[in-house]
Amino acid sequence: MKNFSKTKEKTSLKTRLSVNCLAWKLLDELCKDQDLYGVKFEKASSGATIVDAGIEAKGGFQAGKIITEICMGGCGKAEITSRKYGELELPSIFVYTDHPAIATLGSQFAGWQIKEGEYFAIGSGPARALALKPKEIYEKIGYKDDFDRAIVVLETDKRPPEKLIERLIDECRVSAENLAVVLTPTTSIAGTTQVSGRIVETGIHKLSKLGLDPNAILYAWGCAPISAIHPRFAKAMARINDAILYGGITYYAVRYENEERLVKIVEKAPSKTSKDYGRLFIEIFKEANYDFYKIDPSLFAPAVLIVNNVRSGKVFKAGEINAKILMKSLDFGDES
């Protein structure tokens, strides 16, 4: 198997981080011990690398941890831990980064809707910084990658068609053998882990929508429960959203001059500000005819945000953990 870490670097890390360069080193780690991480590396007919982390492969927490770090473009770290939510002690993922805008909006954000015929997947990870998907985010943070290899992570339970792989190669402007596609089903533990690992990104995206410049965020960490696996996609996806909306907590150190405005932004940021707050995500999703775009966008946020303004030293908090909804989401105590 090719050593993924031995690759030509087009940009100097002294002047700018390359999320794809850093992520290839993590991919190399997955590749070196596929049995340990429960993943399978295969070659598509085009020559691209396909990494199965939960479709036919077993996957697991360790694969989910590394894939989370790949999604963050190697600019953040993840740890599997546990936290108590009401009566339940649940596995949780703790993530942190010293490069919040690049790691989250510039790489991890699941903002690439990928469709080819009947095939659909949500794309995240460092390849976005080459294809600039979506372009407006990269214009906002003033970042793009320039590297000769690309990694995209797909939320899917199906192997992508060859035509789609060829399109990804073109959009990332890399050769076929320099593209890696990581597959993480929502119904797998690796998939659940890496989506909960977006907790910091979820908060930054919400803060950005409310008017906070993401480049004003200096450091960030977050923690969210890793949901219990469910065999049905809709239920599994809903549980993951509930985990972030009702159990996720984030912390951001920012440099912000207008503190009065910062306080108002933080107050509007938690999921609790949505009109749909307090309901199970599966109910909201059904009511919206399974269309994410019909759901109140203010719902997509962590349960709790804590912000430290380094200019003044003050700390602000908004939101709360809702263990009752979390337990209901997991059917805890439901004997039906």
Protein Blocks (a to p, Z undefined) as FASTA:
>chain_A
ZZfklccdfbdfkloccfklmmmmmmmmmmmmmmlnopacdddfkopacddfklmmnbim
klmmmmmmmmnnopaccddddddehjbccdddddddfblmlmmmmmmpccbccdehjbcc
ddedjklmmnopafklmmmnopacddfbdcdddddfbdcdfklmmmmmmmnopafklccc
ddddfkbmklmmmmmmmmmmmmmmmmmmnopafklpmbdcdddddddddfbfklmmmmmm
mmmmmmgccddddddfblmlmmmmmmmmpmklpmkgoiafklmmmmnoopaklpcfklnc
cfbdcdddfknopacdedjddfklmmmmnogoiaZZ
